[in-house]
Amino acid sequence: MKITHDKKSRGRPAKSGRDTAQTKAALINSGVEHFTEFGFASSGLDKILKKVSVPKGSFYYYFANKEDFGLAVISHYDGYFSRKLAIHLNNETLSAEQRLLSFVEDAKSGIEKYQYRRGCLVGNLEQEVSVLPPSHRDKLSQVMQGWQRKVASNIKLINSTTSQQESESLAEFFWIGWEGAVSRCKLVKSIQPIDLFIGHFLQLIRK
């Protein structure tokens, strides 16, 4: 049963010098960083709160519970990642194929920047979906469908002979393969799995 806290029982705001919106944003950012590296189900809140100097008793002033916090973290990551996709896939100074490759190179740089400790938050959470709240499963599915639509549009630009149904199917395949490649990068501490995947994927959609 989901535990909630009514307004009378919720904690007090943290005395951090930030306003409520800033503190809530800091908590979400800390959650993104922590869950991207360590996952959601096995993570407590202590390290997340400590990083932004928020007492545990104040957490419930900003979020009803950990499930509510997780949904906010997923939504925030989706907004960040969707903007990243748009920057690359809507760049009309590049060919359609170069746009996808631009996104790939950006992602590879991020993986190397964090020394292969972090992957994709959505991909990480998909791997532990059996122990996540049902609301997280629904949210992750919604997020992934949005990303797939963006890549499907790019595939149509790369190969105009691809039907809408084919482009949507290939976009789903892209994200299945992409998340697997990113996870493998963390294992082998190399971006080679991404290079291998994207090379074969581009060969597939050029046909």
BAGUKE-523750 format. One record per residue: chain; x, y, z of N, C-alpha, C, CB in turn; residue number from 1. Coordinates in nm, 3 decimals. Glycine has a CB too. Layout:
REM residues N
<rec A <X Y Z> <X Y Z> <X Y Z> <X Y Z> NUM> ...
END
This chain:
REM residues 207
<rec A <0.085 -0.120 0.000> <0.000 0.000 0.000> <0.088 0.124 0.000> <-0.096 0.001 0.123> 1> <rec A <0.055 0.220 -0.087> <0.135 0.341 -0.098> <0.113 0.431 0.024> <0.101 0.416 -0.227> 2> <rec A <0.223 0.473 0.084> <0.217 0.561 0.200> <0.221 0.705 0.155> <0.332 0.531 0.299> 3> <rec A <0.126 0.783 0.200> <0.122 0.925 0.167> <0.124 1.007 0.294> <-0.001 0.960 0.081> 4> <rec A <0.152 1.133 0.279> <0.158 1.222 0.395> <0.066 1.341 0.368> <0.305 1.269 0.423> 5> <rec A <-0.031 1.362 0.456> <-0.120 1.476 0.436> <-0.047 1.605 0.477> <-0.252 1.460 0.518> 6> <rec A <-0.109 1.717 0.451> <-0.044 1.846 0.474> <-0.006 1.867 0.620> <-0.134 1.958 0.429> 7> <rec A <-0.087 1.812 0.714> <-0.058 1.832 0.855> <0.066 1.755 0.899> <-0.177 1.792 0.938> 8> <rec A <0.092 1.639 0.833> <0.201 1.554 0.878> <0.328 1.574 0.796> <0.159 1.411 0.872> 9> <rec A <0.320 1.653 0.689> <0.437 1.671 0.604> <0.542 1.755 0.676> <0.397 1.738 0.471> 10> <rec A <0.670 1.729 0.640> <0.780 1.798 0.705> <0.785 1.946 0.674> <0.909 1.734 0.666> 11> <rec A <0.878 2.010 0.741> <0.898 2.153 0.717> <0.998 2.175 0.606> <0.945 2.222 0.845> 12> <rec A <0.991 2.291 0.540> <1.088 2.319 0.433> <1.229 2.325 0.488> <1.054 2.450 0.361> 13> <rec A <1.324 2.283 0.405> <1.464 2.283 0.447> <1.516 2.426 0.461> <1.552 2.205 0.347> 14> <rec A <1.599 2.449 0.563> <1.659 2.581 0.585> <1.792 2.588 0.511> <1.678 2.609 0.738> 15> <rec A <1.782 2.600 0.379> <1.902 2.594 0.296> <1.935 2.726 0.228> <1.887 2.487 0.192> 16> <rec A <1.850 2.827 0.247> <1.870 2.953 0.177> <1.807 2.956 0.040> <2.016 2.981 0.165> 17> <rec A <1.753 2.840 -0.004> <1.684 2.833 -0.133> <1.534 2.843 -0.110> <1.719 2.701 -0.209> 18> <rec A <1.463 2.888 -0.212> <1.318 2.886 -0.200> <1.267 2.745 -0.231> <1.252 2.992 -0.295> 19> <rec A <1.136 2.725 -0.217> <1.079 2.591 -0.232> <1.107 2.532 -0.370> <0.929 2.596 -0.208> 20> <rec A <1.088 2.612 -0.475> <1.109 2.563 -0.611> <1.255 2.525 -0.633> <1.066 2.668 -0.713> 21> <rec A <1.347 2.604 -0.581> <1.490 2.576 -0.599> <1.530 2.450 -0.525> <1.574 2.694 -0.551> 22> <rec A <1.477 2.432 -0.404> <1.510 2.313 -0.327> <1.454 2.188 -0.394> <1.457 2.325 -0.184> 23> <rec A <1.332 2.198 -0.443> <1.270 2.084 -0.511> <1.350 2.049 -0.636> <1.123 2.115 -0.547> 24> <rec A <1.394 2.150 -0.710> <1.475 2.125 -0.830> <1.608 2.061 -0.793> <1.498 2.255 -0.907> 25> <rec A <1.668 2.107 -0.683> <1.796 2.050 -0.639> <1.780 1.904 -0.601> <1.853 2.130 -0.520> 26> <rec A <1.671 1.871 -0.535> <1.644 1.732 -0.499> <1.628 1.644 -0.623> <1.518 1.723 -0.412> 27> <rec A <1.554 1.695 -0.721> <1.532 1.618 -0.844> <1.664 1.597 -0.918> <1.432 1.690 -0.935> 28> <rec A <1.745 1.701 -0.928> <1.874 1.687 -0.995> <1.963 1.585 -0.922> <1.946 1.823 -1.002> 29> <rec A <1.961 1.590 -0.790> <2.038 1.493 -0.713> <1.986 1.352 -0.736> <2.033 1.528 -0.563> 30> <rec A <1.854 1.339 -0.748> <1.794 1.209 -0.775> <1.833 1.155 -0.911> <1.645 1.217 -0.767> 31> <rec A <1.835 1.242 -1.012> <1.877 1.200 -1.146> <2.019 1.145 -1.142> <1.868 1.318 -1.245> 32> <rec A <2.108 1.219 -1.079> <2.248 1.176 -1.071> <2.261 1.042 -0.999> <2.332 1.284 -1.000> 33> <rec A <2.190 1.028 -0.888> <2.204 0.906 -0.808> <2.139 0.786 -0.876> <2.143 0.927 -0.669> 34> <rec A <2.016 0.800 -0.924> <1.947 0.688 -0.986> <2.013 0.646 -1.118> <1.801 0.723 -1.010> 35> <rec A <2.073 0.743 -1.189> <2.141 0.709 -1.315> <2.260 0.618 -1.289> <2.188 0.837 -1.386> 36> <rec A <2.321 0.635 -1.173> <2.438 0.553 -1.141> <2.403 0.428 -1.062> <2.538 0.635 -1.063> 37> <rec A <2.308 0.438 -0.969> <2.284 0.327 -0.877> <2.147 0.262 -0.890> <2.301 0.375 -0.739> 38> <rec A <2.057 0.318 -0.971> <1.924 0.262 -0.982> <1.831 0.317 -0.875> <1.929 0.111 -0.972> 39> <rec A <1.704 0.278 -0.883> <1.601 0.333 -0.796> <1.566 0.241 -0.678> <1.477 0.361 -0.875> 40> <rec A <1.539 0.117 -0.709> <1.480 0.027 -0.609> <1.569 0.009 -0.486> <1.452 -0.107 -0.671> 41> <rec A <1.699 -0.004 -0.508> <1.790 -0.031 -0.396> <1.846 0.097 -0.333> <1.904 -0.118 -0.442> 42> <rec A <1.808 0.211 -0.383> <1.863 0.338 -0.335> <1.777 0.396 -0.223> <1.874 0.439 -0.450> 43> <rec A <1.841 0.430 -0.113> <1.773 0.506 -0.010> <1.779 0.654 -0.044> <1.835 0.480 0.129> 44> <rec A <1.719 0.734 0.041> <1.715 0.877 0.015> <1.830 0.954 0.081> <1.583 0.934 0.062> 45> <rec A <1.898 0.891 0.173> <1.994 0.963 0.256> <2.102 1.036 0.175> <2.060 0.867 0.351> 46> <rec A <2.164 0.965 0.081> <2.272 1.026 0.004> <2.219 1.136 -0.088> <2.345 0.920 -0.078> 47> <rec A <2.101 1.116 -0.141> <2.039 1.216 -0.229> <2.012 1.344 -0.152> <1.908 1.162 -0.291> 48> <rec A <1.959 1.328 -0.031> <1.927 1.443 0.052> <2.054 1.512 0.104> <1.839 1.401 0.169> 49> <rec A <2.150 1.433 0.142> <2.274 1.489 0.198> <2.346 1.575 0.096> <2.366 1.377 0.245> 50> <rec A <2.342 1.535 -0.030> <2.414 1.607 -0.135> <2.362 1.750 -0.150> <2.403 1.533 -0.267> 51> <rec A <2.235 1.771 -0.122> <2.176 1.905 -0.138> <2.136 1.966 -0.003> <2.054 1.898 -0.229> 52> <rec A <2.188 1.906 0.104> <2.169 1.960 0.240> <2.022 1.975 0.277> <2.239 2.094 0.253> 53> <rec A <1.945 1.871 0.252> <1.804 1.869 0.290> <1.784 1.760 0.395> <1.711 1.845 0.165> 54> <rec A <1.738 1.794 0.515> <1.713 1.692 0.618> <1.605 1.594 0.573> <1.672 1.760 0.751> 55> <rec A <1.617 1.470 0.618> <1.519 1.369 0.577> <1.378 1.408 0.619> <1.556 1.234 0.636> 56> <rec A <1.366 1.475 0.732> <1.234 1.515 0.777> <1.168 1.618 0.689> <1.242 1.568 0.915> 57> <rec A <1.249 1.688 0.609> <1.195 1.791 0.519> <1.154 1.734 0.384> <1.296 1.900 0.499> 58> <rec A <1.196 1.612 0.352> <1.169 1.554 0.220> <1.021 1.556 0.188> <1.222 1.412 0.213> 59> <rec A <0.938 1.524 0.288> <0.794 1.511 0.262> <0.723 1.645 0.250> <0.730 1.430 0.371> 60> <rec A <0.796 1.752 0.268> <0.739 1.883 0.236> <0.735 1.901 0.085> <0.822 1.998 0.302> 61> <rec A <0.828 1.836 0.014> <0.841 1.854 -0.131> <0.779 1.740 -0.211> <0.987 1.867 -0.167> 62> <rec A <0.776 1.620 -0.154> <0.722 1.503 -0.225> <0.641 1.417 -0.129> <0.837 1.420 -0.289> 63> <rec A <0.534 1.358 -0.181> <0.447 1.276 -0.096> <0.518 1.152 -0.046> <0.321 1.237 -0.172> 64> <rec A <0.604 1.093 -0.128> <0.676 0.971 -0.095> <0.783 0.945 -0.200> <0.578 0.850 -0.084> 65> <rec A <0.855 0.836 -0.187> <0.962 0.805 -0.282> <0.907 0.779 -0.422> <1.041 0.683 -0.233> 66> <rec A <0.790 0.719 -0.432> <0.728 0.694 -0.562> <0.701 0.826 -0.634> <0.597 0.615 -0.546> 67> <rec A <0.645 0.921 -0.562> <0.618 1.054 -0.619> <0.748 1.121 -0.662> <0.544 1.143 -0.516> 68> <rec A <0.850 1.107 -0.582> <0.982 1.162 -0.615> <1.038 1.096 -0.741> <1.079 1.142 -0.497> 69> <rec A <1.024 0.965 -0.749> <1.073 0.894 -0.868> <1.006 0.942 -0.995> <1.052 0.747 -0.852> 70> <rec A <0.876 0.965 -0.990> <0.804 1.015 -1.108> <0.855 1.152 -1.149> <0.653 1.021 -1.081> 71> <rec A <0.883 1.237 -1.050> <0.935 1.370 -1.079> <1.074 1.361 -1.143> <0.941 1.455 -0.951> 72> <rec A <1.155 1.268 -1.095> <1.289 1.248 -1.151> <1.280 1.200 -1.296> <1.369 1.147 -1.066> 73> <rec A <1.192 1.105 -1.323> <1.176 1.054 -1.459> <1.128 1.165 -1.553> <1.076 0.936 -1.462> 74> <rec A <1.031 1.245 -1.508> <0.979 1.355 -1.590> <1.089 1.456 -1.621> <0.862 1.424 -1.520> 75> <rec A <1.169 1.487 -1.521> <1.277 1.583 -1.540> <1.380 1.529 -1.640> <1.346 1.616 -1.406> 76> <rec A <1.415 1.404 -1.626> <1.513 1.344 -1.717> <1.456 1.339 -1.859> <1.551 1.202 -1.671> 77> <rec A <1.329 1.309 -1.872> <1.265 1.307 -2.004> <1.273 1.443 -2.070> <1.119 1.262 -1.992> 78> <rec A <1.246 1.549 -1.994> <1.255 1.684 -2.050> <1.395 1.716 -2.097> <1.210 1.786 -1.948> 79> <rec A <1.493 1.683 -2.014> <1.633 1.707 -2.049> <1.673 1.628 -2.174> <1.726 1.670 -1.932> 80> <rec A <1.638 1.499 -2.176> <1.680 1.413 -2.286> <1.605 1.447 -2.415> <1.659 1.266 -2.250> 81> <rec A <1.479 1.482 -2.405> <1.401 1.520 -2.523> <1.457 1.647 -2.586> <1.252 1.540 -2.486> 82> <rec A <1.500 1.741 -2.503> <1.563 1.863 -2.557> <1.694 1.829 -2.627> <1.589 1.966 -2.443> 83> <rec A <1.770 1.736 -2.570> <1.895 1.694 -2.633> <1.868 1.631 -2.770> <1.970 1.594 -2.542> 84> <rec A <1.769 1.543 -2.775> <1.732 1.482 -2.902> <1.691 1.587 -3.005> <1.619 1.381 -2.881> 85> <rec A <1.611 1.683 -2.961> <1.562 1.786 -3.053> <1.677 1.870 -3.108> <1.461 1.877 -2.982> 86> <rec A <1.773 1.904 -3.023> <1.888 1.984 -3.067> <1.958 1.915 -3.184> <1.987 2.006 -2.950> 87> <rec A <1.976 1.784 -3.172> <2.050 1.711 -3.276> <1.961 1.674 -3.395> <2.112 1.586 -3.216> 88> <rec A <1.846 1.617 -3.368> <1.763 1.565 -3.477> <1.693 1.674 -3.558> <1.661 1.470 -3.422> 89> <rec A <1.684 1.794 -3.503> <1.622 1.906 -3.576> <1.724 2.003 -3.634> <1.527 1.981 -3.484> 90> <rec A <1.850 1.965 -3.631> <1.957 2.052 -3.681> <1.961 2.047 -3.834> <2.094 2.010 -3.623> 91> <rec A <1.900 2.145 -3.898> <1.887 2.144 -4.043> <2.016 2.177 -4.116> <1.781 2.241 -4.084> 92> <rec A <2.122 2.210 -4.044> <2.252 2.232 -4.109> <2.322 2.099 -4.138> <2.343 2.320 -4.020> 93> <rec A <2.267 1.989 -4.084> <2.325 1.857 -4.106> <2.229 1.769 -4.186> <2.359 1.790 -3.971> 94> <rec A <2.284 1.669 -4.252> <2.198 1.571 -4.318> <2.126 1.491 -4.211> <2.280 1.478 -4.412> 95> <rec A <2.019 1.422 -4.250> <1.941 1.345 -4.152> <2.028 1.241 -4.081> <1.822 1.277 -4.220> 96> <rec A <2.114 1.175 -4.157> <2.201 1.073 -4.096> <2.302 1.137 -4.002> <2.274 0.991 -4.204> 97> <rec A <2.356 1.250 -4.040> <2.452 1.320 -3.954> <2.388 1.369 -3.825> <2.514 1.437 -4.029> 98> <rec A <2.259 1.401 -3.831> <2.188 1.444 -3.709> <2.185 1.332 -3.605> <2.044 1.488 -3.742> 99> <rec A <2.154 1.211 -3.653> <2.151 1.097 -3.562> <2.291 1.069 -3.508> <2.095 0.973 -3.633> 100> <rec A <2.391 1.078 -3.594> <2.528 1.055 -3.551> <2.575 1.163 -3.454> <2.621 1.049 -3.672> 101> <rec A <2.526 1.284 -3.471> <2.559 1.393 -3.380> <2.508 1.362 -3.239> <2.501 1.527 -3.431> 102> <rec A <2.385 1.312 -3.232> <2.330 1.270 -3.103> <2.416 1.160 -3.041> <2.184 1.222 -3.118> 103> <rec A <2.454 1.064 -3.124> <2.534 0.951 -3.075> <2.667 0.999 -3.018> <2.559 0.850 -3.189> 104> <rec A <2.734 1.089 -3.089> <2.863 1.139 -3.042> <2.849 1.217 -2.911> <2.927 1.228 -3.149> 105> <rec A <2.741 1.293 -2.899> <2.715 1.366 -2.776> <2.696 1.269 -2.660> <2.590 1.457 -2.792> 106> <rec A <2.619 1.164 -2.683> <2.594 1.065 -2.579> <2.723 0.994 -2.539> <2.490 0.964 -2.625> 107> <rec A <2.804 0.961 -2.636> <2.931 0.895 -2.607> <3.021 0.984 -2.521> <3.004 0.858 -2.738> 108> <rec A <3.021 1.112 -2.551> <3.102 1.205 -2.472> <3.056 1.208 -2.327> <3.095 1.347 -2.532> 109> <rec A <2.923 1.204 -2.307> <2.869 1.204 -2.172> <2.906 1.079 -2.095> <2.719 1.219 -2.176> 110> <rec A <2.901 0.965 -2.162> <2.937 0.839 -2.098> <3.083 0.840 -2.056> <2.909 0.721 -2.192> 111> <rec A <3.168 0.889 -2.144> <3.311 0.897 -2.112> <3.338 0.999 -2.001> <3.392 0.932 -2.237> 112> <rec A <3.263 1.109 -2.004> <3.281 1.214 -1.903> <3.264 1.158 -1.762> <3.183 1.328 -1.927> 113> <rec A <3.166 1.071 -1.744> <3.138 1.015 -1.612> <3.206 0.878 -1.593> <2.988 1.001 -1.592> 114> <rec A <3.304 0.851 -1.677> <3.390 0.732 -1.662> <3.309 0.603 -1.656> <3.475 0.746 -1.537> 115> <rec A <3.205 0.597 -1.739> <3.124 0.477 -1.757> <3.045 0.438 -1.631> <3.212 0.363 -1.797> 116> <rec A <3.032 0.529 -1.536> <2.954 0.499 -1.416> <2.805 0.518 -1.438> <3.001 0.586 -1.300> 117> <rec A <2.770 0.611 -1.526> <2.629 0.641 -1.548> <2.585 0.593 -1.686> <2.604 0.792 -1.535> 118> <rec A <2.461 0.552 -1.691> <2.402 0.516 -1.819> <2.283 0.607 -1.846> <2.359 0.368 -1.820> 119> <rec A <2.183 0.552 -1.912> <2.058 0.625 -1.936> <1.963 0.592 -1.821> <1.995 0.587 -2.075> 120> <rec A <1.908 0.694 -1.758> <1.817 0.672 -1.645> <1.702 0.581 -1.684> <1.764 0.804 -1.593> 121> <rec A <1.640 0.607 -1.798> <1.525 0.527 -1.840> <1.567 0.383 -1.865> <1.461 0.587 -1.968> 122> <rec A <1.680 0.363 -1.931> <1.730 0.228 -1.955> <1.761 0.156 -1.825> <1.854 0.231 -2.042> 123> <rec A <1.822 0.228 -1.730> <1.851 0.167 -1.600> <1.725 0.122 -1.529> <1.929 0.265 -1.513> 124> <rec A <1.624 0.209 -1.530> <1.499 0.177 -1.460> <1.423 0.064 -1.529> <1.410 0.301 -1.451> 125> <rec A <1.434 0.055 -1.661> <1.369 -0.056 -1.732> <1.423 -0.190 -1.685> <1.390 -0.041 -1.884> 126> <rec A <1.551 -0.194 -1.648> <1.611 -0.319 -1.605> <1.562 -0.363 -1.467> <1.762 -0.306 -1.603> 127> <rec A <1.507 -0.272 -1.389> <1.456 -0.308 -1.257> <1.305 -0.286 -1.248> <1.526 -0.228 -1.149> 128> <rec A <1.238 -0.288 -1.363> <1.097 -0.252 -1.367> <1.011 -0.347 -1.284> <1.048 -0.250 -1.510> 129> <rec A <1.054 -0.471 -1.266> <0.974 -0.568 -1.191> <0.958 -0.530 -1.044> <1.036 -0.706 -1.201> 130> <rec A <1.047 -0.444 -0.994> <1.038 -0.403 -0.853> <1.002 -0.256 -0.839> <1.171 -0.430 -0.782> 131> <rec A <0.963 -0.192 -0.949> <0.923 -0.052 -0.944> <0.773 -0.041 -0.924> <0.965 0.021 -1.073> 132> <rec A <0.724 0.073 -0.873> <0.579 0.094 -0.862> <0.515 0.092 -1.001> <0.548 0.228 -0.790> 133> <rec A <0.390 0.046 -1.012> <0.321 0.044 -1.142> <0.320 0.181 -1.212> <0.179 -0.004 -1.123> 134> <rec A <0.313 0.287 -1.134> <0.311 0.421 -1.194> <0.441 0.450 -1.268> <0.287 0.527 -1.088> 135> <rec A <0.551 0.394 -1.221> <0.680 0.413 -1.288> <0.684 0.338 -1.420> <0.795 0.368 -1.197> 136> <rec A <0.627 0.218 -1.422> <0.620 0.140 -1.546> <0.543 0.219 -1.653> <0.552 0.003 -1.520> 137> <rec A <0.430 0.274 -1.615> <0.349 0.351 -1.710> <0.425 0.475 -1.759> <0.216 0.393 -1.646> 138> <rec A <0.491 0.542 -1.667> <0.566 0.663 -1.703> <0.682 0.632 -1.795> <0.617 0.733 -1.577> 139> <rec A <0.754 0.526 -1.768> <0.867 0.488 -1.853> <0.821 0.452 -1.994> <0.942 0.370 -1.791> 140> <rec A <0.709 0.382 -2.003> <0.653 0.347 -2.133> <0.615 0.472 -2.211> <0.531 0.255 -2.117> 141> <rec A <0.554 0.568 -2.144> <0.515 0.693 -2.207> <0.637 0.770 -2.257> <0.435 0.780 -2.109> 142> <rec A <0.741 0.776 -2.175> <0.863 0.847 -2.212> <0.927 0.782 -2.335> <0.962 0.848 -2.094> 143> <rec A <0.938 0.650 -2.333> <1.002 0.580 -2.443> <0.925 0.597 -2.574> <1.016 0.432 -2.410> 144> <rec A <0.795 0.599 -2.566> <0.714 0.621 -2.687> <0.742 0.758 -2.747> <0.564 0.606 -2.655> 145> <rec A <0.761 0.857 -2.660> <0.794 0.991 -2.710> <0.928 0.994 -2.780> <0.794 1.091 -2.596> 146> <rec A <1.027 0.927 -2.722> <1.159 0.922 -2.784> <1.154 0.847 -2.917> <1.261 0.855 -2.690> 147> <rec A <1.074 0.740 -2.920> <1.062 0.662 -3.043> <1.002 0.745 -3.156> <0.976 0.538 -3.020> 148> <rec A <0.906 0.829 -3.126> <0.846 0.912 -3.231> <0.949 1.007 -3.290> <0.728 0.993 -3.174> 149> <rec A <1.036 1.060 -3.208> <1.140 1.151 -3.258> <1.236 1.080 -3.351> <1.217 1.213 -3.141> 150> <rec A <1.278 0.961 -3.314> <1.371 0.886 -3.398> <1.301 0.834 -3.524> <1.432 0.769 -3.319> 151> <rec A <1.174 0.799 -3.514> <1.099 0.754 -3.632> <1.095 0.863 -3.738> <0.955 0.713 -3.592> 152> <rec A <1.076 0.987 -3.696> <1.076 1.100 -3.792> <1.212 1.114 -3.858> <1.037 1.231 -3.721> 153> <rec A <1.318 1.093 -3.781> <1.453 1.102 -3.836> <1.479 0.990 -3.937> <1.557 1.098 -3.724> 154> <rec A <1.431 0.871 -3.907> <1.448 0.757 -3.998> <1.380 0.784 -4.131> <1.392 0.628 -3.934> 155> <rec A <1.263 0.844 -4.127> <1.192 0.879 -4.251> <1.272 0.977 -4.335> <1.055 0.939 -4.220> 156> <rec A <1.345 1.067 -4.268> <1.428 1.161 -4.340> <1.551 1.094 -4.401> <1.471 1.274 -4.248> 157> <rec A <1.607 0.999 -4.330> <1.725 0.927 -4.381> <1.688 0.842 -4.502> <1.786 0.838 -4.270> 158> <rec A <1.575 0.774 -4.492> <1.531 0.687 -4.602> <1.383 0.713 -4.628> <1.556 0.537 -4.570> 159> <rec A <1.355 0.793 -4.728> <1.217 0.835 -4.756> <1.129 0.721 -4.806> <1.218 0.945 -4.858> 160> <rec A <1.190 0.608 -4.844> <1.111 0.494 -4.891> <1.055 0.412 -4.775> <1.195 0.404 -4.981> 161> <rec A <1.098 0.443 -4.654> <1.051 0.369 -4.537> <0.908 0.412 -4.504> <1.145 0.393 -4.416> 162> <rec A <0.819 0.317 -4.486> <0.681 0.350 -4.452> <0.674 0.399 -4.307> <0.588 0.228 -4.472> 163> <rec A <0.561 0.458 -4.273> <0.543 0.506 -4.137> <0.551 0.391 -4.037> <0.410 0.579 -4.122> 164> <rec A <0.486 0.280 -4.072> <0.488 0.164 -3.983> <0.630 0.110 -3.968> <0.394 0.054 -4.036> 165> <rec A <0.704 0.105 -4.078> <0.842 0.056 -4.072> <0.931 0.149 -3.990> <0.899 0.041 -4.213> 166> <rec A <0.913 0.279 -4.008> <0.996 0.374 -3.934> <0.968 0.366 -3.784> <0.971 0.517 -3.985> 167> <rec A <0.842 0.346 -3.748> <0.808 0.332 -3.606> <0.867 0.204 -3.547> <0.655 0.333 -3.587> 168> <rec A <0.862 0.096 -3.625> <0.918 -0.031 -3.580> <1.070 -0.020 -3.567> <0.881 -0.144 -3.678> 169> <rec A <1.136 0.046 -3.663> <1.280 0.064 -3.657> <1.321 0.154 -3.542> <1.331 0.121 -3.788> 170> <rec A <1.238 0.253 -3.512> <1.267 0.343 -3.400> <1.260 0.266 -3.268> <1.168 0.462 -3.398> 171> <rec A <1.162 0.177 -3.256> <1.154 0.095 -3.135> <1.277 0.006 -3.125> <1.025 0.009 -3.135> 172> <rec A <1.317 -0.051 -3.239> <1.437 -0.135 -3.241> <1.561 -0.053 -3.203> <1.456 -0.198 -3.380> 173> <rec A <1.566 0.072 -3.250> <1.680 0.158 -3.216> <1.695 0.170 -3.066> <1.664 0.298 -3.279> 174> <rec A <1.586 0.200 -2.994> <1.597 0.223 -2.850> <1.623 0.095 -2.773> <1.470 0.288 -2.799> 175> <rec A <1.571 -0.017 -2.823> <1.603 -0.146 -2.759> <1.753 -0.172 -2.770> <1.522 -0.263 -2.825> 176> <rec A <1.807 -0.152 -2.891> <1.950 -0.173 -2.912> <2.035 -0.069 -2.843> <1.980 -0.173 -3.059> 177> <rec A <1.989 0.055 -2.845> <2.065 0.164 -2.783> <2.083 0.142 -2.633> <1.994 0.298 -2.808> 178> <rec A <1.974 0.110 -2.565> <1.984 0.090 -2.420> <2.075 -0.028 -2.387> <1.845 0.068 -2.360> 179> <rec A <2.069 -0.132 -2.469> <2.157 -0.245 -2.448> <2.303 -0.208 -2.470> <2.120 -0.359 -2.541> 180> <rec A <2.329 -0.127 -2.572> <2.467 -0.085 -2.602> <2.522 0.004 -2.491> <2.473 -0.011 -2.737> 181> <rec A <2.439 0.096 -2.440> <2.483 0.185 -2.332> <2.514 0.103 -2.207> <2.374 0.291 -2.300> 182> <rec A <2.431 0.005 -2.177> <2.456 -0.081 -2.062> <2.586 -0.159 -2.079> <2.339 -0.177 -2.041> 183> <rec A <2.611 -0.208 -2.199> <2.735 -0.283 -2.224> <2.858 -0.193 -2.212> <2.731 -0.346 -2.363> 184> <rec A <2.844 -0.066 -2.249> <2.955 0.029 -2.233> <2.999 0.037 -2.087> <2.914 0.170 -2.283> 185> <rec A <2.903 0.037 -1.996> <2.935 0.042 -1.853> <3.010 -0.084 -1.811> <2.807 0.059 -1.769> 186> <rec A <2.974 -0.196 -1.870> <3.037 -0.323 -1.835> <3.182 -0.329 -1.883> <2.958 -0.440 -1.893> 187> <rec A <3.205 -0.292 -2.009> <3.339 -0.308 -2.068> <3.422 -0.180 -2.060> <3.327 -0.350 -2.213> 188> <rec A <3.360 -0.072 -2.009> <3.428 0.057 -1.997> <3.490 0.102 -2.130> <3.537 0.049 -1.889> 189> <rec A <3.405 0.102 -2.230> <3.443 0.141 -2.365> <3.317 0.183 -2.440> <3.517 0.026 -2.440> 190> <rec A <3.331 0.276 -2.536> <3.215 0.316 -2.616> <3.203 0.227 -2.741> <3.227 0.465 -2.657> 191> <rec A <3.286 0.125 -2.753> <3.282 0.037 -2.869> <3.143 -0.026 -2.893> <3.385 -0.072 -2.854> 192> <rec A <3.070 -0.069 -2.788> <2.937 -0.126 -2.814> <2.842 -0.029 -2.885> <2.875 -0.170 -2.684> 193> <rec A <2.852 0.099 -2.856> <2.767 0.197 -2.924> <2.808 0.209 -3.070> <2.775 0.334 -2.855> 194> <rec A <2.938 0.214 -3.095> <2.986 0.223 -3.234> <2.941 0.101 -3.314> <3.140 0.234 -3.237> 195> <rec A <2.948 -0.015 -3.253> <2.905 -0.138 -3.320> <2.757 -0.133 -3.352> <2.937 -0.260 -3.235> 196> <rec A <2.678 -0.093 -3.252> <2.533 -0.088 -3.272> <2.493 0.012 -3.379> <2.463 -0.055 -3.142> 197> <rec A <2.544 0.135 -3.369> <2.499 0.239 -3.463> <2.544 0.209 -3.605> <2.551 0.376 -3.419> 198> <rec A <2.660 0.145 -3.620> <2.706 0.108 -3.753> <2.610 0.012 -3.821> <2.844 0.046 -3.746> 199> <rec A <2.568 -0.091 -3.747> <2.474 -0.189 -3.804> <2.335 -0.128 -3.821> <2.467 -0.314 -3.714> 200> <rec A <2.295 -0.040 -3.731> <2.163 0.020 -3.743> <2.154 0.106 -3.868> <2.131 0.104 -3.618> 201> <rec A <2.256 0.184 -3.896> <2.254 0.269 -4.014> <2.254 0.184 -4.143> <2.376 0.365 -4.013> 202> <rec A <2.326 0.075 -4.141> <2.322 -0.015 -4.257> <2.181 -0.067 -4.280> <2.420 -0.133 -4.237> 203> <rec A <2.112 -0.095 -4.172> <1.975 -0.148 -4.180> <1.879 -0.046 -4.241> <1.927 -0.188 -4.040> 204> <rec A <1.886 0.079 -4.198> <1.787 0.176 -4.246> <1.824 0.235 -4.382> <1.771 0.287 -4.145> 205> <rec A <1.948 0.217 -4.426> <1.986 0.268 -4.559> <1.929 0.180 -4.671> <2.139 0.275 -4.572> 206> <rec A <1.894 0.055 -4.640> <1.848 -0.040 -4.742> <1.716 0.004 -4.803> <1.833 -0.180 -4.682> 207> 
END
